[in-house]
Amino acid sequence: MGIRSKLIAFTVGIAVLAAVVFDGYVVQTLGAELGEHTEADLAARTALVTEAVARTGDLEAEAPALAAALAERAGARVTLIDPRGAVRGDSSVAPEQLDALEDHASRREVADALNLGVGRGERVSKTTGMRMLYAARRLDRPDGPWIVRLAFEPVAMDRSLSAAHRRVVEGTLLALALAIGAALVGSRALSDRLLYLTEVARAMRGDLSRRARVQGADEVAALGGALDELAESLVRSRRELGGEGERFGAVLEAMREGVLVTDERGDIVLVNPALSQLLGVRRDAVGRPPLEVLRSASLHELIEEVSIARAPATREIEIAPAALGAAGPPGRRQLVVNAAPLAIPAQGRGAVGVVAVFFDVTELRRIEGLQRNFIANASHELRTPVATIRASSETLLGGALDDPAASRDFVEVIDRNATRLHRLVNDLLDLSRIEGGERRLSPGTLDVAEQTEAAVALLRGRAREKRTTLHVDVAPGTLVAADPRALDQVLTNLIDNAIQHTPDGSRVTLRAMASSGRVVVEVEDDGPGIPAEHQARVFERFYRVDAGRSRATGGTGLGLSIAKHLVEAMSGDISVTTGASGGALFRLTLPLGKAGAGRAAELRHGRAQLERA
Ligand code: ADP
């Protein structure tokens, strides 16, 4: 039932109730008043009639005629009752029928009048069959108390009452019609406004910027105002929540550490992009247990432990490549996982969610391993010459000094090993300076032809010893951006290696050319070359294809490692392949030198020389 129907029903109900009450009240009061008035009137008329009757001499004889005459004048039925209770005259009964009337002494008004002097009554008359009002008076006469009774049929009064009743009903109907009309109009306005508010509230679900803006100061306007305030506060909280959510999301997106969150059931609820990338976790991981997604028993145990103990824990785990999907990065990842319980307020007691932060320490652990290896290798490299020196010096001190021929041999051994130690320590220092960034390179524009020529000139003596021929094939004017000392060190090392690791009478060729914005320098020999499986590793520290041979020829195993560091520090790269003749072919690529810069450098150089001269 709509509010309009209710309002109309209510109005109609009120109107009908008011009409009934009003009608009852009016008819009642009016009836009572009219009744009182009529009764008083009847009593007065009875008194007058009684006076007239009192003046009559022979009442018994004149009663019938007197009754008729007085009735005419009093405008009421007049009954005269003798002391025995018999009716002696009645204006409504013919005199000859009077004897048939019953004894009237028992009538209430008659009995009252006999006792009290006056009496009244109201009933349907047995004689006339109408509703009658009665008034009686006692008239004391010598023969005893007569009763003068007047009866009045209150038709006028009844008519007035029913007229009043009719008016009330008519008035009620009119008022009802007016009330319904007013209710219709009033409820229409009210229900229209309420319908409008309902429509606005519904629209707010989709568009929180909608406002009711109801004018006025009544309850509907207040409801509209409350609705607008509600929307306003919703907008505010949505903005705050949104802002917080966005910030949280942005933090998770930006984090370089992987983040995994599980709920109280132990299922994944969140994986940030860093973790997805790190472990190749796909989007559909959400809702599944971490064990199923990452297949790491250690991680599963860690999450269980934190969830049950409700205390943070850290563990280093390794996730095997088999656990990673096709999208995952290759290789085993070494991860430090910090897991902490995540209290979810709504969940109450029992198991809790866990937030796990993953730090990828694969590279760190690899470097640590390299360092450990390096220290072991370096110690090993140092131990041999030191042990040899010690053994030789002990032998000398133990008596060999006295044998001049033997002592010379031992001193030579000591000298060779000391030289080797010296070279090793120098190379190690060099390496650590380059790696630690202590050795600053200042690349300038250099002429490759000049650089190669200088390096070759330095090693020509050693080449001659091994009957190695050195060929240089560099176009003059090929400019490279490099640090002169570093480039010299690299070239010397490559040429020295080519002489060292090839049989006598070999041939070493140096080439340089500019190619697509870079300068490519090649050092190729026709020796045994480096087997493919060793080619990538010869640049590692202490890595040698044949350690014994390298040591015997005085190599430290650090030359190529230093060369690689230097080349990379000059924004270049170095690699080795097998040349056409089967020998080793080292190729280094460096940035092209700027022609202008080269000429400027030459000019500066020339001016400096002139000044000195
Ligand atoms: P080393 O002091 O032993 O020469 P390097 O780092 O310079 O150390 O070289 C590492 C290893 O690479 C050498 O021990 C050798 O086995 C191999 N190698 C380097 N250059 C050549 C080459 N031109 N021909 C064959 N093998 C080479």
Residues whose N, C-alpha, C, O or C-beta is under 5 A from the ligand:
A	BS01	ADP	N497 A498 H501 G529 I530 V538 Y543 R544 V545 D546 S550 G555 T556 G557 L558 G559 L560 S561 A584
